[in-house]
């Protein structure tokens, strides 16, 4: 949490203590007054209206000052703030918004800061604090454009916050139409920010050229706040001058069951390499080594002798699992799979793949942000399905979600046989209530789920799915039964829904060259190769600045503390059988409504059945793709 927020907390809580407790003296007098939150909450149950709200506010304040922020947040969130006097209502908003940010609960912050929308006389300093926190919260709930607009507006007004890093964080998440909309704002401050993020995207792979362009930008915007102090992520790049990756060794099999997968990845890497060269970028030499011809130790020795600085590969899951048990690897390495150990022990070993577990975790986070709390889960009864289900379950329950029903279905069975127990159907009518369904299924099976729910009078149940239900090509007639289903997919497979068209895609030149050359499954591997190339040449960046992100062909990529890359994918929703952008919105609500982020979206032959793809594609998460052998 930013230091500025921590300073604000001290002032906020001190003010809350002075004002809130003064108010409490009117309702809790003399020896009856208590400083124990449990007693206060019990007392509030016997009170009503303003008296109960003030008592709960005092309990939340005490809990916060004692460091029990989770319970303080729960208590503050449940207060009927409309029953509070004006001063205490403002202090409630300050406390709840702070606690929400500390707990990364954006909906609580939005609920608290909705006070700004009402005719409440808020002191200017407090109003700016609430606007600042609302801007941060909008970013937390997946609204980077609204967040950037609010934070830039605060900066324009001279708010006493160091906003450069906060604004930059939101700008890096803007794509296509969102960035275009921000660019239409004519004020000089906004134009400067847009110009800076655009030049960073054009030149980010060449650090020396990037800072030459930044110097030119400073000449155009000499009074811009970022001209005086660049965002921290850009300043950190200065340390990478002279560390450009000039030679990458690629460890891939040229024969065996993974040869087709490796060839598709190689095609993506080489295409991106040639496009970058054509665009005048400083590009590394690529040297390919056959992992079927020599031991890994021999390959590392050969690569080092040839002057390679970075290794991309290996692809085989067992090999990656052995690598991550070492203390170190001979050269900085980007493995193209994930090991099976709970923790990656090897220094300089990064791991990247198309993980279905990552997708399940993202679905759980989105469904929670959309306000759902009681989930159903429909997943295949096989090792892949159980792994993905476990990833969803852990993330869902960590957030506080519960399960109404979990069904591991037979991929060869009928959909009705799975949906009946899911919904506890009696007399052809659903009896079990849930507020969302997590669906993991391949296309043919997935297309049957919504009509079956409709048959059992549960057609309005929101469905959230991973990318596996989409074949990767537009088939309106085949996919019309998936209408209103929300799912995630790599940007390259849903360009219109993800960024508003192919021109706004990352590495669009490579997309156009590779598109239509392969089936969607192999095209997804081409995209993985493109991102593997970019990650390989940027490994020094992720070592120097672990919080860095790469907006790639397969999603927004960031490295965890264990140096495993995670993907954040764009959301889409089927409309008339075609993936369309999701409909997110944050409604205007009273401070006492559950002000959630509302919205409709939450963001080969094996795919013609609901069986997992064969071992030839394992490791790519086209289904159970992290099991490359």
C-alpha positions in Angstrom: 0.0 0.0 0.0 1.3 3.5 -0.9 2.9 5.5 1.9 0.5 8.4 1.1 -2.4 6.1 2.0 -0.8 5.1 5.2 -0.3 8.8 6.1 -3.9 9.4 5.3 -4.9 6.4 7.5 -3.3 8.0 10.5 -5.1 11.2 10.1 -8.4 9.5 9.2 -8.4 7.2 12.2 -7.4 10.0 14.6 -10.2 12.1 13.3 -12.6 9.2 13.5 -11.6 8.5 17.1 -12.1 12.2 18.1 -15.3 12.7 16.1 -16.8 9.3 16.3 -16.3 8.8 20.0 -17.6 12.3 20.7 -20.8 11.2 19.0 -20.9 8.0 20.9 -20.9 9.9 24.2 -24.4 10.9 23.4 -25.6 7.3 23.3 -23.1 5.5 25.5 -22.7 7.3 28.7 -20.4 6.9 31.7 -19.6 3.4 33.0 -21.8 1.8 30.4 -19.4 2.8 27.6 -17.3 0.0 26.3 -14.1 -0.2 24.3 -14.5 -3.9 23.4 -15.7 -4.3 19.8 -17.6 -7.5 20.6 -19.5 -5.8 23.4 -20.2 -2.8 21.2 -21.5 -5.0 18.3 -23.7 -6.9 20.8 -25.0 -3.6 22.1 -25.7 -2.4 18.5 -28.0 -5.4 18.0 -30.3 -4.1 20.7 -30.2 -0.6 19.3 -31.7 0.9 16.2 -31.2 3.7 13.7 -28.6 6.3 14.4 -27.7 4.8 17.8 -26.8 1.4 16.3 -24.9 2.9 13.4 -22.8 5.0 15.7 -22.0 2.1 17.9 -21.0 -0.1 15.0 -18.8 2.7 13.7 -17.0 2.9 17.0 -16.5 -0.8 16.9 -15.1 -0.7 13.4 -12.7 2.1 14.4 -11.4 0.2 17.4 -10.9 -3.0 15.4 -9.0 -1.0 12.7 -6.7 0.7 15.3 -6.0 -2.8 16.8 -5.0 -4.1 13.4 -7.9 -6.4 12.8 -8.6 -4.9 9.4 -10.6 -7.8 7.9 -13.2 -7.7 10.7 -13.2 -3.9 10.8 -14.0 -3.9 7.0 -16.8 -6.4 7.6 -18.4 -4.3 10.3 -17.9 -1.0 8.5 -19.4 -2.4 5.3 -22.5 -3.4 7.1 -23.2 0.0 8.7 -26.3 1.9 7.5 -24.4 5.1 6.8 -27.6 7.0 5.9 -28.5 6.8 9.7 -25.2 8.6 10.7 -24.9 12.3 11.3 -23.0 14.1 8.5 -19.6 14.3 10.1 -19.7 10.6 11.2 -20.9 9.6 7.7 -17.9 11.2 6.2 -15.6 9.5 8.7 -17.3 6.2 7.9 -16.5 6.7 4.2 -12.9 7.5 5.0 -12.5 4.5 7.2 -14.3 2.0 4.9 -12.5 3.2 1.8 -9.1 2.9 3.5 -9.9 -0.6 4.8 -11.2 -1.7 1.4 -7.9 -0.7 -0.2 -5.9 -2.4 2.4 -7.9 -5.6 1.8 -8.0 -5.0 -2.0 -11.7 -5.1 -1.9 -12.7 -2.6 -4.6 -16.4 -2.9 -4.1 -16.1 -1.7 -0.5 -14.2 1.4 -1.6 -16.8 2.1 -4.3 -19.6 1.8 -1.8 -17.8 4.2 0.6 -16.9 6.7 -2.1 -20.3 6.8 -3.6 -20.9 9.4 -0.9 -19.3 11.8 -3.4 -22.4 11.5 -5.6 -24.8 12.8 -2.9 -25.5 16.2 -1.6 -23.2 15.9 1.5 -21.0 18.8 2.5 -17.6 17.0 2.4 -14.5 19.1 3.3 -12.3 19.6 0.3 -9.3 17.6 1.6 -11.6 14.7 2.5 -13.3 14.9 -0.9 -9.9 14.6 -2.6 -9.0 11.7 -0.5 -12.2 9.9 -1.4 -11.7 10.6 -5.1 -8.2 9.3 -4.9 -9.3 6.1 -3.3 -12.2 5.7 -5.7 -9.7 6.0 -8.6 -7.5 3.3 -7.1 -10.6 1.1 -6.5 -11.8 1.4 -10.1 -8.5 -0.1 -11.1 -9.0 -2.9 -8.6 -12.4 -3.8 -10.2 -11.1 -3.9 -13.7 -12.0 -0.3 -14.8 -8.6 1.1 -15.8 -10.1 3.8 -18.1 -12.3 5.2 -15.5 -9.5 4.9 -12.9 -7.1 6.8 -15.2 -9.6 9.5 -15.9 -10.3 10.1 -12.3 -6.7 10.1 -11.2 -5.7 12.5 -14.0 -8.5 14.8 -13.1 -7.2 14.8 -9.5 -3.7 15.6 -10.8 -5.1 18.4 -13.0 -6.8 19.9 -9.8 -3.4 19.9 -8.0 -4.4 17.2 -5.4 -1.7 16.6 -2.8 -0.8 13.1 -3.9 2.0 11.6 -5.8 -0.1 10.3 -8.7 2.4 9.5 -11.4 2.8 5.8 -10.5 -0.9 5.3 -9.9 -1.8 6.9 -13.3 0.9 4.9 -15.1 -0.3 1.6 -13.6 -3.8 2.2 -15.1 -2.5 3.5 -18.5 -0.5 0.3 -19.0 -3.8 -1.6 -18.8 -5.5 0.4 -21.5 -6.0 -1.2 -24.9 -7.5 -0.2 -28.2 -10.7 1.7 -27.9 -10.1 2.6 -24.3 -6.8 4.3 -25.0 -8.4 6.0 -28.0 -11.2 7.4 -25.9 -8.7 8.8 -23.4 -6.7 10.3 -26.3 -9.8 12.2 -27.4 -9.5 14.3 -24.2 -7.9 17.6 -25.4 -6.3 18.8 -22.2 -2.5 19.0 -22.3 -2.0 16.8 -19.2 -4.0 13.9 -20.6 -2.3 14.2 -24.0 1.1 14.0 -22.4 0.2 10.8 -20.6 -1.2 9.2 -23.8 1.9 10.2 -25.7 4.2 8.7 -23.1 2.4 5.3 -22.9 2.3 5.1 -26.7 6.0 5.7 -27.1 6.8 3.2 -24.3 4.8 0.6 -26.2 6.5 1.4 -29.5 10.0 1.3 -28.1 9.9 -0.8 -25.0 12.0 -3.6 -26.4 14.9 -1.3 -27.1 15.9 0.5 -23.9 18.4 2.9 -25.4 15.9 4.0 -28.1 13.1 4.3 -25.5 15.0 6.9 -23.5 15.9 8.8 -26.6 12.2 9.0 -27.4 11.5 10.0 -23.7 13.9 12.9 -24.0 12.1 14.0 -27.2 8.8 13.7 -25.3 10.1 15.9 -22.5 10.9 18.6 -25.0 7.2 18.5 -26.1 5.8 18.4 -22.6 8.4 20.2 -20.4 5.8 21.1 -17.7 4.2 17.6 -17.4 4.4 16.0 -14.0 6.0 12.9 -15.6 8.7 15.1 -17.2 9.8 16.2 -13.7 9.6 12.6 -12.3 9.1 9.6 -14.5 6.9 6.8 -13.2 8.9 4.3 -11.2 8.6 1.5 -13.8 10.2 3.7 -16.4 12.9 5.0 -14.1 13.9 1.4 -13.3 14.5 0.7 -17.0 17.6 2.9 -16.9 19.3 0.1 -15.0 18.9 -2.1 -18.1 21.0 0.0 -20.4 23.7 -2.2 -21.8 21.9 -5.3 -20.6 20.1 -5.9 -23.9 19.7 -9.6 -24.7 21.6 -10.2 -28.0 21.6 -14.0 -28.2 18.8 -16.4 -27.2 19.2 -20.2 -27.3 15.9 -22.0 -27.9 15.6 -25.6 -26.5 12.8 -27.4 -28.4 12.3 -31.0 -29.6 12.6 -31.5 -33.4 11.1 -35.0 -33.3 8.8 -37.0 -31.1 5.3 -36.4 -29.7 5.9 -32.7 -29.0 7.4 -31.9 -32.4 4.3 -30.3 -33.8 3.8 -28.2 -30.7 7.5 -27.1 -30.8 7.2 -26.3 -34.5 4.2 -24.0 -33.9 6.0 -22.2 -31.1 9.2 -21.9 -33.2 7.1 -20.4 -36.1 5.7 -17.8 -33.7 9.1 -16.9 -32.4 10.7 -16.6 -35.8 7.8 -14.5 -37.2 8.0 -12.1 -34.4 11.8 -11.9 -34.7 11.6 -11.0 -38.4 8.8 -8.4 -37.8 10.8 -6.7 -35.1 13.9 -6.7 -37.4 11.8 -5.1 -40.2 10.6 -2.4 -37.8 14.2 -1.4 -37.0 14.3 -2.9 -33.5 17.5 -4.2 -31.9 16.8 -7.9 -32.1 18.7 -10.9 -30.5 20.2 -13.8 -32.5 18.1 -17.0 -32.3 19.9 -20.3 -32.1 17.7 -23.5 -32.0 18.9 -26.7 -30.2 17.2 -30.1 -30.4 16.3 -31.4 -27.0 16.0 -34.9 -28.4 19.6 -35.0 -29.5 21.6 -34.1 -26.3 21.2 -34.0 -22.6 20.1 -30.7 -21.0 23.6 -30.2 -19.4 25.2 -30.6 -22.9 22.7 -28.1 -24.4 23.4 -25.5 -21.7 27.2 -25.9 -22.3 26.8 -25.6 -26.0 24.6 -22.5 -25.7 27.0 -20.8 -23.2 30.0 -21.5 -25.5 28.1 -19.9 -28.4 27.5 -16.8 -26.4 23.8 -17.1 -25.5 22.6 -14.9 -22.7 19.1 -16.4 -22.3 17.6 -19.8 -22.9 13.9 -20.3 -24.0 12.7 -23.8 -23.3 12.6 -26.7 -22.5 9.0 -27.7 -23.3 8.8 -31.0 -21.6 7.0 -30.9 -18.2 9.2 -33.5 -16.5 12.4 -31.6 -17.5 11.0 -28.4 -16.2 10.1 -30.1 -12.9 13.6 -31.3 -12.5 15.0 -27.9 -13.3 13.0 -26.1 -10.7 14.4 -28.4 -7.9 17.9 -27.0 -8.6 19.3 -24.1 -6.8 20.2 -22.4 -10.0 20.3 -22.8 -13.8 23.5 -22.3 -15.9 21.8 -19.5 -17.9 18.7 -17.3 -17.3 15.9 -19.6 -18.6 12.3 -19.2 -19.7 10.9 -22.7 -19.5 7.8 -23.2 -21.8 5.9 -25.2 -19.2 5.2 -25.3 -15.5 6.9 -27.7 -13.1 5.0 -29.8 -10.6 6.8 -28.7 -7.4 4.9 -26.4 -5.0 7.8 -23.9 -5.3 10.3 -23.0 -7.9 13.7 -23.2 -6.2 16.0 -22.3 -9.1 17.3 -18.8 -9.4 17.0 -17.3 -12.9 14.4 -20.0 -13.9 11.2 -18.4 -15.2 8.2 -20.5 -16.3 5.5 -19.7 -18.9 2.7 -21.6 -20.5 -1.0 -21.5 -21.3 -2.3 -22.6 -17.9 -6.0 -23.5 -17.5 -5.5 -23.1 -13.7 -4.6 -19.5 -14.3 -7.9 -19.1 -16.2 -9.9 -20.7 -13.4 -8.4 -18.3 -10.9 -9.2 -15.3 -13.1 -12.8 -16.5 -13.5 -13.1 -16.8 -9.7 -11.9 -13.3 -9.2 -14.2 -11.8 -11.8 -17.3 -13.6 -10.6 -16.5 -12.3 -7.0 -16.1 -8.8 -8.3 -19.4 -9.1 -10.1 -21.0 -9.7 -6.7 -21.6 -13.5 -6.8 -21.1 -15.4 -3.6 -22.7 -18.9 -4.0 -21.3 -20.8 -6.9 -22.0 -24.0 -8.8 -19.2 -25.8 -10.6 -19.4 -28.1 -13.6 -16.1 -29.7 -14.5 -14.9 -33.0 -16.2 -14.3 -36.0 -14.0 -10.7 -36.5 -15.1 -7.3 -35.3 -13.8 -7.4 -32.1 -15.8 -10.8 -31.2 -14.6 -9.9 -31.9 -11.0 -6.8 -29.7 -11.2 -8.7 -26.8 -12.7 -11.5 -27.2 -10.3 -9.1 -27.1 -7.4 -7.6 -23.8 -8.7 -11.1 -22.3 -8.9 -12.1 -23.6 -5.5 -9.1 -22.3 -3.7 -9.4 -18.8 -5.2 -13.1 -18.7 -4.7 -13.0 -19.7 -1.0 -10.0 -17.4 -0.3 -12.3 -14.5 -1.3 -15.1 -15.8 1.0 -17.2 -17.5 -1.6 -19.2 -20.7 -1.0 -20.5 -23.6 -3.1 -24.0 -24.6 -3.6 -23.1 -27.6 -5.8 -20.0 -29.2 -7.4 -20.4 -31.7 -10.2 -17.6 -33.7 -11.8 -19.3 -34.9 -15.0 -18.6 -37.8 -17.3 -17.3 -36.2 -20.5 -18.9 -39.1 -22.4 -22.2 -38.8 -20.6 -25.2 -36.6 -21.4 -25.3 -33.0 -20.2 -28.7 -33.6 -18.6 -27.2 -36.3 -16.3 -24.8 -33.7 -15.0 -27.2 -30.7 -14.7 -29.9 -32.7 -12.8 -27.7 -33.2 -9.7 -26.1 -29.8 -10.1 -29.5 -28.1 -9.7 -31.1 -30.8 -7.6 -33.9 -31.1 -10.2 -37.3 -32.4 -9.0 -40.2 -32.7 -11.4 -38.1 -31.2 -14.2 -37.6 -28.0 -12.1 -34.4 -26.8 -10.5 -34.6 -26.8 -6.7 -31.0 -25.7 -5.7 -30.2 -22.0 -5.9 -26.8 -20.6 -6.8 -25.9 -17.2 -8.2 -23.3 -18.3 -10.8 -21.9 -21.3 -12.6 -18.3 -22.0 -13.3 -18.1 -24.2 -16.5 -15.1 -26.1 -17.7 -15.9 -27.8 -20.9 -14.9 -28.3 -24.6 -17.1 -26.8 -27.3 -19.6 -29.6 -28.1 -20.4 -30.2 -24.4 -20.4 -26.5 -23.5 -23.0 -25.7 -26.2 -25.5 -28.0 -24.6 -25.3 -26.6 -21.1 -27.3 -23.3 -21.5 -30.3 -25.0 -23.2 -30.3 -27.7 -20.5 -30.4 -25.1 -17.8 -33.2 -23.4 -19.6 -35.1 -26.7 -19.8 -34.9 -27.0 -16.0 -36.0 -23.4 -15.4 -32.5 -22.1 -14.6 -31.8 -20.3 -17.9 -31.0 -17.0 -16.1 -28.1 -18.5 -14.2 -24.9 -16.5 -15.1 -22.3 -18.8 -16.6 -18.6 -18.0 -16.4 -16.2 -20.2 -18.5 -12.6 -20.7 -19.4 -11.3 -20.4 -23.0 -11.8 -24.1 -23.7 -15.5 -23.7 -24.8 -14.5 -21.6 -27.8 -13.0 -23.3 -30.9 -11.2 -20.2 -31.9 -13.2 -19.4 -35.1 -16.4 -17.5 -35.6 -19.4 -20.0 -35.9 -22.5 -18.1 -35.1 -24.9 -20.9 -35.9 -23.0 -23.4 -33.8 -22.4 -21.1 -30.9 -25.7 -19.3 -30.6 -26.7 -21.6 -27.7 -23.8 -20.0 -25.8 -25.4 -16.6 -25.9 -24.8 -14.6 -22.7 -22.1 -17.0 -21.5 -19.0 -15.0 -20.4 -15.6 -16.5 -21.0 -11.9 -15.5 -21.3 -9.6 -16.0 -24.3 -6.3 -14.9 -25.6 -6.5 -11.5 -27.4 -5.4 -13.0 -30.8 -8.4 -15.3 -30.9 -11.0 -12.6 -30.0 -9.6 -9.4 -31.5 -12.9 -7.5 -31.8 -14.0 -8.3 -28.3 -10.5 -7.9 -26.7 -9.3 -4.6 -28.3 -11.8 -3.5 -30.9 -10.1 -5.0 -34.0 -6.9 -6.5 -35.3 -5.1 -3.2 -35.7 -5.0 -2.8 -32.0 -3.7 -6.2 -31.2 -0.3 -6.6 -29.7 2.2 -7.6 -32.4 -0.4 -7.1 -35.0 2.1 -7.6 -37.9 2.9 -11.0 -36.6 -0.8 -11.7 -36.1 -1.6 -10.9 -39.7 1.2 -13.0 -41.0 0.4 -16.1 -38.9 -3.4 -15.9 -39.0 -5.2 -18.5 -41.1 -2.0 -20.5 -41.6 -2.9 -23.0 -38.8 -5.9 -24.4 -37.0 -6.9 -22.3 -33.9 -5.1 -24.8 -31.6 -1.8 -24.3 -33.4 -2.5 -20.6 -33.9 -2.7 -20.3 -30.1 0.8 -22.0 -30.0 2.0 -19.5 -32.6 0.9 -16.7 -30.2 2.7 -18.5 -27.3 5.9 -18.4 -29.5 5.5 -14.7 -30.1 5.2 -14.0 -26.4 8.0 -16.5 -25.5 10.3 -14.4 -27.9 9.3 -11.2 -26.2 9.6 -12.6 -22.7 13.0 -14.1 -23.5 14.4 -10.7 -24.7 12.9 -9.0 -21.6 14.1 -11.5 -18.9 16.5 -8.9 -17.5 13.6 -6.5 -17.1 11.6 -9.0 -15.0 14.7 -9.6 -12.9 15.2 -5.9 -12.3 11.6 -5.0 -12.0 9.5 -8.0 -10.9 6.3 -6.0 -11.1 6.6 -5.5 -14.9 3.9 -6.7 -17.2 3.9 -7.7 -20.9 0.8 -7.1 -22.9 1.2 -10.0 -25.2 -0.6 -12.2 -27.8 -1.7 -14.6 -25.1 -2.7 -12.1 -22.5 -1.2 -9.7 -20.0 1.8 -11.5 -18.5 3.3 -10.9 -15.1 5.7 -13.0 -13.0 4.8 -14.2 -9.5 7.2 -14.3 -6.6 8.2 -17.8 -7.8 9.0 -16.5 -11.3 6.1 -18.4 -12.8 4.3 -16.2 -15.3 0.6 -15.7 -14.9 -1.8 -14.6 -17.7 -4.7 -12.2 -17.4 -7.0 -12.7 -20.4 -9.6 -10.4 -21.9 -13.3 -11.2 -21.3 -15.9 -11.8 -24.0 -19.6 -12.6 -24.0 -21.4 -14.5 -26.7 -24.1 -12.4 -28.5 -25.9 -14.0 -31.4 -23.2 -16.7 -31.3 -20.3 -14.2 -31.7 -17.8 -13.2 -29.0 -18.5 -9.5 -28.1 -17.0 -7.2 -25.5 -18.3 -7.7 -22.0 -20.7 -5.1 -20.5 -19.1 -3.9 -17.3 -20.6 -1.0 -15.4 -20.5 0.3 -11.9 -24.0 1.6 -11.1 -24.7 4.7 -9.0 -25.8 3.4 -5.7 -26.5 4.6 -2.2 -23.7 4.1 0.2 -25.6 1.3 1.8 -26.2 -0.7 -1.3 -23.9 -3.6 -2.0 -22.1 -1.4 -4.6 -20.6 -4.2 -6.6 -19.0 -4.1 -10.0 -22.0 -5.2 -12.0 -21.9 -6.5 -15.5 -22.8 -9.3 -17.8 -19.3 -10.6 -17.9 -17.8 -11.3 -15.0 -13.7 -10.2 -19.1 -8.0 -30.4 -33.7 -10.0 -33.3 -33.2 -9.8 -33.4 -29.4 -11.7 -30.2 -29.3 -14.6 -31.8 -31.2 -15.3 -34.0 -28.2 -15.0 -33.3 -24.5 -11.9 -35.5 -24.2 -8.6 -33.9 -23.2 -6.2 -33.3 -26.1 -3.6 -35.8 -26.6 -0.1 -35.7 -25.2 1.1 -34.0 -28.4 -0.4 -30.7 -27.2 0.0 -31.2 -23.5 1.9 -28.3 -22.0 0.0 -25.7 -23.9 -3.3 -25.8 -22.0 -5.4 -26.3 -25.1 -7.1 -28.4 -22.5 -4.9 -30.2 -19.9 -1.9 -28.5 -21.4 0.4 -28.2 -18.5 1.3 -31.9 -18.6 3.8 -32.0 -21.4 5.7 -35.2 -21.3 
